[in-house]
Amino acid sequence: MARKSAVTSDSSAVEIMRRSLKQIRPPANCLLEAIDKRFFNNVIEEFARSEWTQHQLEIAAVLARCMNDLNREQQELRHEGFIAARANGTSVENPRQRIVKALTSDLLSLRRSLSLHARARGEARDISKRTKIAQAIERNNPVDDLLAKPN
């Protein structure tokens, strides 16, 4: 696997600026509802825009759907309650709790797959430093007039 170049090099900065101009949209093969897209946009903010690959965007879209499903199921569980009553009057755990637990597990697995947890991305201090530099370059494009922007 090729090593990532330091984000402090000039060529890296130019590449980050170039890639940050590209609008990130959910992949066409991953259909998202409007509410899913809100979750997708939040997931995208986890990395600098220049760091996303197409495959990661697909996983991010699946993660966004999972987050929406989990949110919806948790709301239903709150409304129904954690304990359900059977027809014979006995109490039982609401089956929706298993769905919530499964979705939570799926969500955590997808986050690990995207390396959205600190250990997968390397040393926390290095990751934080690299991401902050890349995001600063994207926000404060010092050579904004040198790159052509799409119309």
N, C-alpha and C positions, 0 to 999 in steps of 0.2 A: 504494500500500500504506500502510495506516495505521501510524503510528509507535507503538511500544509506550510506554505511560506509564511514568514512573519508578517503580520499586518502593518508593520512599521516601514516596510520597504516601499519605494515609490511605485514599483510595478504592482504591488499588492493594493496599494491605495487606489490606483487608477482602476484596477479590476473591480474592487469593491464599489467604487463610485459608479462604474458602468453597470454592474449588476443590480445596484440599488435603484436604478431608474426603471427597471422592469417591474411592472405591476404584478403582484402575486395574486393569482386567482386559483380557486379549487380546480383540480384537473377535470377535464370533460368526462372522463370515465367514472368519476365519483360524484354522483348526483347528490346535491345538498339542498335542503329546504332553507327558507330564509333564516329561521332561528339557528340552524346548523352553521350557517355562514358567519353568524356572530361569534360562535364558539371557534370556528376556523380562524377568524381574524385574530382572536385572542391567542390561539396556539401559535400562529405565525410570528407574533411579537416576541416569542421566547428566544428566537435567534435573530441575528442581523439578517436583513433581507438578502444579502449577497450569499449567505451560507446554505440556502435551501436547494435541494436537488429535486428533480421531478418525482422520484420514488418517495422521498420524504414528504412531499406535498400530498401524495396519495394516502400515506399513513396518517398525515395530519387531518385529512378529510374524514377518514374512518374514525379517528379520535374525536373529531368534532361531533359526528353523529352519535358516537358512544356517550359523549358528555351530555348531549341533548336528551338522549334516551334515559340516562341516569337521572338527570334533573327531573324529567317528567315522572319517572317511576318513584322517586323520592317524594315528590309532591303528592302523588296518589297514596303512597304509604302513610304519609302524615295525615291525610284526609281520612283514610280507612282505619288507621290505628295499627299498632304492631301486633295486637292480639285480635284474632277473628273468632267469632262464635259459630259453631257448627249448628246444623238443624236440630240436633238432639240437645243443644244447650251447653255442650262442653267447649272449653276454650282451647284454641290452637294458635300457634304462631302463624301470622299472616304469610301466605306463600310468596307474596310480593317481596318479602325480605330476601329470599334466595335470589330473586332477579336482581335486586339492588346490589347484593354481594357479588354476584357474577359480573355485573356491569362495572362495578368498582375494580374488580380484579382485571377485567379486560382493559379498563382505562389505564391502570398502572402498567400493564404489560405493553400497551401501545406507547406510553411515555418512555418506558425503558428502550423500546425499539427505536424511538426517535432520539435517544440519548438526551432526554430532557431532564435527566437527573444528574447531579454533580459528578458522581464517580465515573460514569461512562464518558464524560466529556474531558476527563483529565483532572489535573490538580485544580482545585477550586480557584486559587489565586490566579493561575494562568488563564483559565477559561474566562473568568470575570474580566481580567485585563484585556484579553483578545476581543471579547464581545463588546466591551465598552469602547475600545478603540474603533472597531468596525462600525458600531452604531454612531459614534461621533463623526466619523468620516461620512457616513450616509446622511446625517442631519446637517452637518456644517461643511458642505462640499466646498473646500477652499479654492478649487479650480473649476468652479461651476461654469464659467464661460468657455472653458477649453473643451468641454464635451457637448456634443450635439444631443439635444433631448428630442424624444419622439413627439410628434404632433398629435 
